[in-house]
Amino acid sequence: MRIYGDSISGNCLKVKWTADHLRIPYAWIETEVLKAQSRTPEFLALNPAGQVPAVILDDGRPLAQSNAIILHLAEGSDLIPADGYERAKMLEWLFWEQYSHEPYVAVARFQVRFAGKPVGELEPRLVERGKAALARMDQALAGATFLVGDRLSLADVALVAYTREAGDGGFRLADYPNVQAWIGRVERALSIGG
C-alpha cells in the first residue's frame, strides 16, 4: 500500500497511525500541500479532488478521505467496536470530527502555525466553534477513558490528530482537563510522541 500524505496534516497522520497500530505495511509518500504537490497532474490522476491523504491499496485501487481510509484499514480489527451501538457511536464521532471539529480546530491551527496569522486576528466564529468542539469533547470524556466504550477506537484516532495540536491554533488545552488526559492515553495507546 502507498500512502500519499503530508506530515503536517492531522488527517494524514491518522491514516499513518492506524496503519502503524495495525501493523499494516505501507510506503509513505510525502506530498506537501504547501508546495502544491497534491495539485500536480500525476497526483490528480490518483485523486481528482487534489487532497491528501490518498492511498493506493495493494490491489491498485485508490481511496481518499481520511475517515474512509481508516475505516477500510481497520475493518475487522479492535479499532472498530463489535457491538452495533458502539460502532454507530464511533461513526457518530467520525462524522462529527469532520463537520464540527476539524473545520475549526484544524483551520485555526493552519492559519496561525503555517499562514502566520496572529491568534488575535482569527475569525471570532472560528475560535468560538473550536472552543465549543473542545468543550463537547471534554464533557464526553468526563469519567470516560475513551470516546466510545472502554477501549481505543477509530473515534479516538480521528479526533486526537488535530486535538493534540490545538494549542498551535491558540486554544488552551489546559482549559479542557479531560481532553488533555485523554490525549495522553491515546498517544500512549498509539505509541506516538507527546
N, C-alpha and C positions, 0 to 999 in steps of 0.2 A: 504494500500500500504506500502511496505517496501522499503526504500532507503538505499542501501549499498554505503557508501561514506566515504571519508577521508576528515576531516575538513580542512586540509591544501591545498586541491585541489580546484582551481577555477572551474574546470569542475564539481566537485561535488556540490560546493556551488551554482552554477547557477541552479541546479535542486532543491535544498532546497529552494532557494529564489523564484523560480517560484511557487512551491507548497505553500509556505507561502503566497505569494502575492495573489494567487487564493484561499486561504483558503481550500486547499485540505489536508485532514488528512493523516498522514503517521507516520510510525515508522522509526526513523533514526538508522541505524546500523553502528556504527563507524568501518571502515575497513581500517586499517593503512597499506598503501603501503610500508612504510619504514620497517615495521615488517613482510613483505611478507604475510600479511593476505588475499591478493587477489590471492594468489597462492596455497591456501590450496585445498585439494580435494573437500571439501564442497562448497567453493566459485566457483571453476572451474566448478562444476556441474550446478551452476546458470548462469555463464558467462564464457564459454570456452576461451575467449580472456584474462581472468585474469585481467580485468581492472575495475576500478571504475570511474564513478558511474555505478551502475546497479540497476534496480528496479524490484520488483515483484509486478505486478498490483493486484488490488483487486480480479480479477478473476483467479489469479495464473500464468498468463503469464509473462515471463521475458522480459525485454527490456534494452538494453545497448546503449552506446554512448550518451553523454550529450545533444547534439543538437537534436537528435531524441527523447530523453525523454522529453525535454522541449516543443518540438513541439506537442507531444502527450498530455502532460498535459494541454497545453494552447489551444487546439482545441476548437473553438467556443468562445474564450474569447477576450477581448480587446487587449491582448498582440499580437494578430495576426491581422494585418490590414484587414479590409473588402474589400478595394479596391485591385483589382487584381495586378495592377502595384506595389503598395506599399508592398503588400505581397511578390511579387517577389524580390523587393529591400531588404526586411527583410531577405529573404533566401540568397540573394547575400552576405549580411554581415555575415550570419551564416557560409556559405561555406568559405568565406574569413578569418573569425576568425580562423578556424581550419587549414587552409593552409598557411596563410601569417602573422598571429599574434601569436597564441598560440605556434607554434614551436620555436619562437624566444624569445618573452617576457616571457613566462612561463618557458621555458628551462633555460634562463639566471637567472631567479628568483630561480629556483630549485638549480642550480649549486652554486649560491652564498649563499643563505639562508640555504639550507639543506645539501649541499655537502661540504660547507666551502671553495669554490674556491674564491680567490680574484677577484674582478671585473676586475682588470688589466690583469688577465690571461684568461679571456673569449675569445673564438674564435672570431677574428675580424668580420667575416662574420655574426655571431650570433648577435653581437652588432649592426652592420650596418643594418641588416634586421629588428631588433627590433625597431631601431630608425625610419626606413622607415615606419613601420607599424604605429607607434605613429604619425608620420608626416602626413600620409594619413588620419588618424582619425581627427587630428587637422584641416586639410584642409576641410574635410567633415563637421565638426561641426562649421565652421566659419559662424556665423549668423543663426545657427540652434539650436533648443532646444534639439532635439533627433536625432538619426541617420536616422530614417525614419518618415517623416511627423512631426506632432507637438505633438505626444504623445509617451509615453513609449511603446516599443515593445520588442519582444524577441531578436532583434538585440542588444538592449541596455543591456539586462540582460546577454546575452552571452559575450559581449565584456567588460563589466565593471568588470567581475570576476577577470581576470588577469591584466587588465589595472590599476586598483586601487592599485595593489601590485607591479607595475613595478619598483618602487624605490628599492625594495628588490633585483632586478637584476642589479642595477647600472644605471638605466635610470632616468633622471631628469625630473619629471613631470612638473616642473616649465617652462621647455622649450616648453611645449605644453599647453598654457593657455586655449584654447578652450576645450581640453580634460579634463583639471583639473576642469573647471567649470561644464562640463557635468558629471563628476564623482559625484560631489556633488548633482546635480539634480537627477541622477539615484539612488544614495544612499537614498536620501530623499523619492523618489517615492516608493522604495522597503522597506523603513524603516530598513536599515542596517547601522551598525556603520561606521563612517568615519575613 
